[in-house]
Amino acid sequence: MKALTNIIRKEIKEMLTKSTILPIIVLAILFGYLGNMMSGVQEEATSESIIGVVDLDDGVLSDITMDVLSRGAKIVYNGTDIDEGLAVAKQEGATALLVIPSNFTENISNETAGTIQIFWIMKGAGLLDSISSISVQNLISSVELGISAYMIETGSSSDPSLVLDPTTTTDTTLFKDKEMDGISPSTLDAIISSQSLTVPLIIMMIIMMAGGTVISSMGMEKESKTLETLLTLPVKRSSIVTGKLVASAIIGLLMAGIYMLGFNYYMTSFSAGVDIDLAEYGLALNTLDYVLIGVSLFVSLLAALSLCMVLGTFTRDYKSAQTLTGPVAILAMIPMFITMFKDYNTLPLAAQVLLFAIPFTHPMMAMRSLMFDDYILVISGIVYVTIFAVVMIAIAVWIFRTDRLLTGSRKRDISKSPIMRLLKR
């Protein structure tokens, strides 16, 4: 019984290490943050909508519309100037500006659906940033019900289809200095959400796969004494690091190329599926955009590989190497989850700083940023990640030039290692 207890204690001690506990703690914090984010979304979905209204009609149906809107939303502007209404709506954080044309009541009275023009003011392109637009759409449905009830009560129409559906809407979406006529936030979300879900997941898998390969390779070289033998040969340590990094960079470039080819085909097929000309709305990517995305992915992979090489120097064997992939996985999962659900520009400042500091974030949001011509964020991200990679490479070179790589300490003389004693014989 004592022997069994000792074995259990030994196994727990080996498995319950900092490298295994830390990822669990970080994931718990991450899911807690996402839970708070979801709670905030629920509050936003149930809270009163903020809108502006331009009422150009003095008929009874526009009065009904205004009554429904005033009871279901907070109206921050109620006037007759569209430009002024848009300015006030943006300043007050409104979701949309609704314009009721001058012929609204007249058209419905003449058996024609009335048109409500909606200027959508999008704040972010994340999956959770479109919740407020759903509330406004529900508000429009309430307006239709109010008008339908009036038409049934007064018997003002003999067309059942008009009574059931008395209004239509025309959409104009305003987002990041782009004015997109004929497209609603829901349609825009259908375009963006595909890459919001897919791109971060693919990049996370590439980084984890490439990084795990580097760390495992270092662990296997240490376990088989291949690395120790290599370091005793008359080869410069910088040459060893350069060789490993060049090989890793070539693999990273190959992965980036394959990714970009596949992603280009993916976006083309998706655009055809929704039957929307992205170029018409200024959302199509050009050659420069794809080059920037490829560069962003490549330097991020290089940063990941150099970071993993530094982490790999702390491995003792292949088994310990598996636990060191945890930090890389965490750094890849944090931006993946956040960028999938929230737009970078709508996050709190602290969260923006955290995401920007993680080098794997930038290729995950490069696609979305370039769709809206945010070149500053993408280029600054490439510069930062390049600096990060250079620093990690410098640290790796320094470690390889010391005895710490094999001994874990700078005091031990490599000449006394088993390999050197064998060579002396």
RALIN-V760406 format. One record per residue. N is the residue number from 1. RES is the residue in one letter. PHI is phi as a letter, one per 30 degrees, with the letter a starting at -180 (999 if undefined). D_FIRST is the distance of its C-alpha to the first C-alpha in Angstrom with 1 decimal. Layout:
# RALIN-V760406
n:N res:RES phi:PHI d_first:D_FIRST
n:N res:RES phi:PHI d_first:D_FIRST
This chain:
# RALIN-V760406
n:1 res:M phi:999 d_first:0.0
n:2 res:K phi:d d_first:3.8
n:3 res:A phi:d d_first:5.4
n:4 res:L phi:d d_first:5.1
n:5 res:T phi:d d_first:6.3
n:6 res:N phi:d d_first:8.7
n:7 res:I phi:d d_first:9.9
n:8 res:I phi:d d_first:10.6
n:9 res:R phi:d d_first:12.3
n:10 res:K phi:d d_first:14.2
n:11 res:E phi:d d_first:15.5
n:12 res:I phi:d d_first:16.6
n:13 res:K phi:d d_first:18.3
n:14 res:E phi:d d_first:20.1
n:15 res:M phi:d d_first:21.2
n:16 res:L phi:c d_first:22.1
n:17 res:T phi:c d_first:25.1
n:18 res:K phi:e d_first:28.6
n:19 res:S phi:d d_first:30.0
n:20 res:T phi:c d_first:27.8
n:21 res:I phi:d d_first:28.2
n:22 res:L phi:e d_first:32.0
n:23 res:P phi:e d_first:33.2
n:24 res:I phi:d d_first:31.5
n:25 res:I phi:d d_first:33.1
n:26 res:V phi:d d_first:36.5
n:27 res:L phi:d d_first:36.4
n:28 res:A phi:d d_first:35.7
n:29 res:I phi:d d_first:38.7
n:30 res:L phi:d d_first:40.8
n:31 res:F phi:d d_first:40.2
n:32 res:G phi:d d_first:41.0
n:33 res:Y phi:d d_first:44.2
n:34 res:L phi:d d_first:45.1
n:35 res:G phi:d d_first:44.4
n:36 res:N phi:d d_first:46.9
n:37 res:M phi:d d_first:49.3
n:38 res:M phi:d d_first:49.1
n:39 res:S phi:d d_first:49.7
n:40 res:G phi:d d_first:52.8
n:41 res:V phi:d d_first:54.0
n:42 res:Q phi:d d_first:53.8
n:43 res:E phi:d d_first:55.8
n:44 res:E phi:d d_first:58.3
n:45 res:A phi:d d_first:58.7
n:46 res:T phi:c d_first:59.5
n:47 res:S phi:d d_first:61.6
n:48 res:E phi:d d_first:65.4
n:49 res:S phi:d d_first:66.7
n:50 res:I phi:c d_first:68.9
n:51 res:I phi:b d_first:72.0
n:52 res:G phi:c d_first:75.6
n:53 res:V phi:b d_first:78.5
n:54 res:V phi:c d_first:81.9
n:55 res:D phi:c d_first:84.2
n:56 res:L phi:c d_first:87.4
n:57 res:D phi:c d_first:88.4
n:58 res:D phi:c d_first:90.2
n:59 res:G phi:d d_first:89.8
n:60 res:V phi:d d_first:88.2
n:61 res:L phi:d d_first:85.2
n:62 res:S phi:d d_first:84.4
n:63 res:D phi:d d_first:84.5
n:64 res:I phi:d d_first:82.0
n:65 res:T phi:d d_first:79.8
n:66 res:M phi:d d_first:79.9
n:67 res:D phi:d d_first:79.1
n:68 res:V phi:d d_first:76.0
n:69 res:L phi:d d_first:74.9
n:70 res:S phi:d d_first:75.5
n:71 res:R phi:d d_first:73.4
n:72 res:G phi:c d_first:70.5
n:73 res:A phi:a d_first:70.4
n:74 res:K phi:c d_first:71.3
n:75 res:I phi:c d_first:74.5
n:76 res:V phi:c d_first:74.9
n:77 res:Y phi:b d_first:78.2
n:78 res:N phi:b d_first:81.0
n:79 res:G phi:b d_first:84.1
n:80 res:T phi:b d_first:86.2
n:81 res:D phi:c d_first:85.3
n:82 res:I phi:d d_first:82.6
n:83 res:D phi:d d_first:82.2
n:84 res:E phi:d d_first:82.0
n:85 res:G phi:d d_first:79.6
n:86 res:L phi:d d_first:77.3
n:87 res:A phi:d d_first:77.4
n:88 res:V phi:d d_first:76.6
n:89 res:A phi:d d_first:73.8
n:90 res:K phi:d d_first:72.1
n:91 res:Q phi:d d_first:72.5
n:92 res:E phi:d d_first:71.1
n:93 res:G phi:i d_first:68.1
n:94 res:A phi:d d_first:69.4
n:95 res:T phi:d d_first:68.0
n:96 res:A phi:a d_first:71.4
n:97 res:L phi:c d_first:75.1
n:98 res:L phi:c d_first:76.8
n:99 res:V phi:c d_first:80.5
n:100 res:I phi:c d_first:82.7
n:101 res:P phi:d d_first:85.8
n:102 res:S phi:d d_first:89.3
n:103 res:N phi:c d_first:89.8
n:104 res:F phi:d d_first:86.6
n:105 res:T phi:d d_first:88.3
n:106 res:E phi:d d_first:91.3
n:107 res:N phi:d d_first:89.2
n:108 res:I phi:d d_first:87.3
n:109 res:S phi:d d_first:90.5
n:110 res:N phi:c d_first:92.0
n:111 res:E phi:i d_first:89.2
n:112 res:T phi:b d_first:87.3
n:113 res:A phi:d d_first:83.8
n:114 res:G phi:d d_first:83.6
n:115 res:T phi:c d_first:81.8
n:116 res:I phi:c d_first:79.5
n:117 res:Q phi:d d_first:78.8
n:118 res:I phi:c d_first:75.4
n:119 res:F phi:c d_first:74.6
n:120 res:W phi:d d_first:70.9
n:121 res:I phi:c d_first:69.6
n:122 res:M phi:d d_first:66.2
n:123 res:K phi:c d_first:64.0
n:124 res:G phi:a d_first:61.2
n:125 res:A phi:c d_first:60.2
n:126 res:G phi:d d_first:56.6
n:127 res:L phi:d d_first:55.4
n:128 res:L phi:c d_first:55.1
n:129 res:D phi:d d_first:58.4
n:130 res:S phi:c d_first:60.5
n:131 res:I phi:d d_first:59.4
n:132 res:S phi:d d_first:62.5
n:133 res:S phi:d d_first:64.8
n:134 res:I phi:d d_first:63.4
n:135 res:S phi:d d_first:64.4
n:136 res:V phi:d d_first:67.9
n:137 res:Q phi:d d_first:68.1
n:138 res:N phi:d d_first:67.2
n:139 res:L phi:d d_first:70.0
n:140 res:I phi:d d_first:72.4
n:141 res:S phi:d d_first:71.4
n:142 res:S phi:d d_first:72.2
n:143 res:V phi:d d_first:75.6
n:144 res:E phi:d d_first:76.3
n:145 res:L phi:d d_first:75.5
n:146 res:G phi:d d_first:77.8
n:147 res:I phi:d d_first:80.7
n:148 res:S phi:d d_first:80.1
n:149 res:A phi:d d_first:80.3
n:150 res:Y phi:d d_first:83.6
n:151 res:M phi:d d_first:85.0
n:152 res:I phi:d d_first:84.1
n:153 res:E phi:d d_first:85.6
n:154 res:T phi:c d_first:88.8
n:155 res:G phi:i d_first:89.1
n:156 res:S phi:d d_first:90.0
n:157 res:S phi:b d_first:88.7
n:158 res:S phi:c d_first:89.1
n:159 res:D phi:c d_first:86.6
n:160 res:P phi:d d_first:83.2
n:161 res:S phi:d d_first:81.3
n:162 res:L phi:d d_first:82.8
n:163 res:V phi:d d_first:81.9
n:164 res:L phi:d d_first:78.3
n:165 res:D phi:b d_first:78.1
n:166 res:P phi:d d_first:80.8
n:167 res:T phi:b d_first:79.5
n:168 res:T phi:b d_first:78.3
n:169 res:T phi:b d_first:76.8
n:170 res:T phi:c d_first:77.3
n:171 res:D phi:c d_first:74.5
n:172 res:T phi:b d_first:74.7
n:173 res:T phi:c d_first:71.5
n:174 res:L phi:c d_first:71.6
n:175 res:F phi:a d_first:68.7
n:176 res:K phi:h d_first:68.6
n:177 res:D phi:i d_first:72.4
n:178 res:K phi:c d_first:72.6
n:179 res:E phi:c d_first:74.7
n:180 res:M phi:c d_first:73.8
n:181 res:D phi:d d_first:76.3
n:182 res:G phi:i d_first:75.4
n:183 res:I phi:b d_first:71.6
n:184 res:S phi:c d_first:69.4
n:185 res:P phi:e d_first:66.0
n:186 res:S phi:d d_first:64.3
n:187 res:T phi:d d_first:65.9
n:188 res:L phi:d d_first:65.1
n:189 res:D phi:d d_first:61.5
n:190 res:A phi:d d_first:61.4
n:191 res:I phi:d d_first:62.5
n:192 res:I phi:d d_first:60.2
n:193 res:S phi:d d_first:57.0
n:194 res:S phi:d d_first:56.7
n:195 res:Q phi:d d_first:56.2
n:196 res:S phi:d d_first:54.4
n:197 res:L phi:d d_first:51.6
n:198 res:T phi:d d_first:51.7
n:199 res:V phi:d d_first:52.6
n:200 res:P phi:e d_first:49.7
n:201 res:L phi:d d_first:47.2
n:202 res:I phi:d d_first:48.6
n:203 res:I phi:d d_first:48.8
n:204 res:M phi:e d_first:45.2
n:205 res:M phi:d d_first:44.1
n:206 res:I phi:d d_first:46.3
n:207 res:I phi:d d_first:45.0
n:208 res:M phi:d d_first:41.4
n:209 res:M phi:d d_first:41.9
n:210 res:A phi:d d_first:44.0
n:211 res:G phi:d d_first:41.9
n:212 res:G phi:d d_first:38.6
n:213 res:T phi:d d_first:40.3
n:214 res:V phi:d d_first:41.4
n:215 res:I phi:d d_first:38.1
n:216 res:S phi:d d_first:36.3
n:217 res:S phi:d d_first:39.0
n:218 res:M phi:d d_first:38.5
n:219 res:G phi:d d_first:34.8
n:220 res:M phi:d d_first:35.4
n:221 res:E phi:d d_first:38.1
n:222 res:K phi:d d_first:35.9
n:223 res:E phi:d d_first:33.0
n:224 res:S phi:d d_first:35.6
n:225 res:K phi:i d_first:37.5
n:226 res:T phi:d d_first:40.6
n:227 res:L phi:d d_first:41.3
n:228 res:E phi:d d_first:41.0
n:229 res:T phi:d d_first:43.4
n:230 res:L phi:d d_first:45.7
n:231 res:L phi:d d_first:45.9
n:232 res:T phi:d d_first:46.8
n:233 res:L phi:d d_first:49.8
n:234 res:P phi:d d_first:53.3
n:235 res:V phi:b d_first:53.1
n:236 res:K phi:d d_first:53.6
n:237 res:R phi:d d_first:50.6
n:238 res:S phi:d d_first:52.8
n:239 res:S phi:d d_first:53.7
n:240 res:I phi:d d_first:50.0
n:241 res:V phi:d d_first:49.6
n:242 res:T phi:d d_first:52.9
n:243 res:G phi:d d_first:52.0
n:244 res:K phi:d d_first:48.8
n:245 res:L phi:d d_first:50.5
n:246 res:V phi:d d_first:53.5
n:247 res:A phi:d d_first:51.4
n:248 res:S phi:d d_first:49.4
n:249 res:A phi:d d_first:52.7
n:250 res:I phi:d d_first:54.2
n:251 res:I phi:d d_first:51.2
n:252 res:G phi:d d_first:51.6
n:253 res:L phi:d d_first:55.3
n:254 res:L phi:d d_first:54.8
n:255 res:M phi:d d_first:52.4
n:256 res:A phi:d d_first:54.9
n:257 res:G phi:d d_first:57.8
n:258 res:I phi:d d_first:56.0
n:259 res:Y phi:d d_first:55.0
n:260 res:M phi:d d_first:58.6
n:261 res:L phi:d d_first:60.2
n:262 res:G phi:d d_first:57.9
n:263 res:F phi:d d_first:58.3
n:264 res:N phi:d d_first:62.0
n:265 res:Y phi:d d_first:62.2
n:266 res:Y phi:d d_first:59.8
n:267 res:M phi:d d_first:62.1
n:268 res:T phi:d d_first:65.2
n:269 res:S phi:d d_first:64.0
n:270 res:F phi:d d_first:62.8
n:271 res:S phi:d d_first:66.1
n:272 res:A phi:d d_first:67.9
n:273 res:G phi:d d_first:65.7
n:274 res:V phi:d d_first:66.6
n:275 res:D phi:h d_first:70.3
n:276 res:I phi:b d_first:70.6
n:277 res:D phi:d d_first:72.4
n:278 res:L phi:d d_first:70.3
n:279 res:A phi:d d_first:73.1
n:280 res:E phi:d d_first:75.3
n:281 res:Y phi:c d_first:73.1
n:282 res:G phi:i d_first:72.5
n:283 res:L phi:c d_first:68.8
n:284 res:A phi:d d_first:69.1
n:285 res:L phi:c d_first:67.6
n:286 res:N phi:c d_first:69.8
n:287 res:T phi:d d_first:69.1
n:288 res:L phi:d d_first:68.5
n:289 res:D phi:d d_first:65.9
n:290 res:Y phi:d d_first:63.9
n:291 res:V phi:d d_first:64.2
n:292 res:L phi:d d_first:62.8
n:293 res:I phi:d d_first:59.9
n:294 res:G phi:d d_first:59.2
n:295 res:V phi:d d_first:59.4
n:296 res:S phi:d d_first:57.2
n:297 res:L phi:d d_first:54.5
n:298 res:F phi:d d_first:54.9
n:299 res:V phi:d d_first:54.7
n:300 res:S phi:d d_first:51.6
n:301 res:L phi:d d_first:49.9
n:302 res:L phi:d d_first:51.0
n:303 res:A phi:d d_first:49.5
n:304 res:A phi:d d_first:46.3
n:305 res:L phi:d d_first:46.1
n:306 res:S phi:d d_first:46.9
n:307 res:L phi:d d_first:44.4
n:308 res:C phi:d d_first:41.7
n:309 res:M phi:d d_first:42.8
n:310 res:V phi:d d_first:42.3
n:311 res:L phi:d d_first:38.8
n:312 res:G phi:d d_first:38.1
n:313 res:T phi:d d_first:38.8
n:314 res:F phi:c d_first:35.7
n:315 res:T phi:d d_first:33.4
n:316 res:R phi:c d_first:31.3
n:317 res:D phi:a d_first:30.8
n:318 res:Y phi:d d_first:31.2
n:319 res:K phi:d d_first:27.9
n:320 res:S phi:d d_first:28.9
n:321 res:A phi:d d_first:32.3
n:322 res:Q phi:d d_first:31.2
n:323 res:T phi:d d_first:30.1
n:324 res:L phi:d d_first:33.5
n:325 res:T phi:d d_first:35.4
n:326 res:G phi:e d_first:34.4
n:327 res:P phi:e d_first:37.2
n:328 res:V phi:d d_first:39.7
n:329 res:A phi:d d_first:38.7
n:330 res:I phi:d d_first:39.0
n:331 res:L phi:d d_first:42.4
n:332 res:A phi:d d_first:43.5
n:333 res:M phi:d d_first:42.2
n:334 res:I phi:e d_first:43.8
n:335 res:P phi:d d_first:47.4
n:336 res:M phi:d d_first:46.8
n:337 res:F phi:d d_first:46.0
n:338 res:I phi:d d_first:48.6
n:339 res:T phi:d d_first:51.5
n:340 res:M phi:d d_first:51.0
n:341 res:F phi:c d_first:51.7
n:342 res:K phi:b d_first:53.9
n:343 res:D phi:d d_first:56.8
n:344 res:Y phi:e d_first:56.5
n:345 res:N phi:d d_first:59.7
n:346 res:T phi:c d_first:58.6
n:347 res:L phi:d d_first:55.4
n:348 res:P phi:d d_first:55.3
n:349 res:L phi:e d_first:56.1
n:350 res:A phi:d d_first:52.6
n:351 res:A phi:d d_first:51.3
n:352 res:Q phi:d d_first:54.1
n:353 res:V phi:d d_first:53.3
n:354 res:L phi:d d_first:49.6
n:355 res:L phi:d d_first:50.5
n:356 res:F phi:d d_first:53.2
n:357 res:A phi:d d_first:50.9
n:358 res:I phi:d d_first:48.4
n:359 res:P phi:d d_first:50.1
n:360 res:F phi:d d_first:48.9
n:361 res:T phi:d d_first:50.8
n:362 res:H phi:d d_first:54.2
n:363 res:P phi:d d_first:54.4
n:364 res:M phi:d d_first:52.8
n:365 res:M phi:c d_first:55.8
n:366 res:A phi:d d_first:58.5
n:367 res:M phi:e d_first:59.7
n:368 res:R phi:d d_first:60.3
n:369 res:S phi:d d_first:61.9
n:370 res:L phi:d d_first:64.3
n:371 res:M phi:d d_first:65.3
n:372 res:F phi:c d_first:66.8
n:373 res:D phi:i d_first:68.1
n:374 res:D phi:d d_first:65.7
n:375 res:Y phi:d d_first:66.0
n:376 res:I phi:d d_first:65.4
n:377 res:L phi:d d_first:61.8
n:378 res:V phi:d d_first:61.1
n:379 res:I phi:d d_first:62.9
n:380 res:S phi:d d_first:61.4
n:381 res:G phi:d d_first:57.9
n:382 res:I phi:d d_first:58.7
n:383 res:V phi:d d_first:59.8
n:384 res:Y phi:d d_first:56.8
n:385 res:V phi:d d_first:54.3
n:386 res:T phi:d d_first:56.3
n:387 res:I phi:d d_first:56.0
n:388 res:F phi:e d_first:52.3
n:389 res:A phi:d d_first:51.9
n:390 res:V phi:d d_first:54.1
n:391 res:V phi:d d_first:52.0
n:392 res:M phi:d d_first:48.7
n:393 res:I phi:d d_first:50.4
n:394 res:A phi:d d_first:51.6
n:395 res:I phi:d d_first:48.1
n:396 res:A phi:d d_first:46.8
n:397 res:V phi:d d_first:49.6
n:398 res:W phi:d d_first:48.8
n:399 res:I phi:d d_first:45.1
n:400 res:F phi:d d_first:46.1
n:401 res:R phi:d d_first:48.5
n:402 res:T phi:c d_first:45.9
n:403 res:D phi:d d_first:42.9
n:404 res:R phi:d d_first:40.6
n:405 res:L phi:d d_first:40.2
n:406 res:L phi:c d_first:38.3
n:407 res:T phi:c d_first:36.9
n:408 res:G phi:i d_first:36.4
n:409 res:S phi:a d_first:38.7
n:410 res:R phi:d d_first:42.3
n:411 res:K phi:d d_first:41.9
n:412 res:R phi:d d_first:40.5
n:413 res:D phi:d d_first:43.2
n:414 res:I phi:d d_first:42.9
n:415 res:S phi:d d_first:44.7
n:416 res:K phi:c d_first:41.6
n:417 res:S phi:d d_first:39.5
n:418 res:P phi:e d_first:38.2
n:419 res:I phi:d d_first:40.9
n:420 res:M phi:d d_first:43.7
n:421 res:R phi:d d_first:42.6
n:422 res:L phi:d d_first:42.7
n:423 res:L phi:d d_first:46.1
n:424 res:K phi:d d_first:47.5
n:425 res:R phi:d d_first:46.7
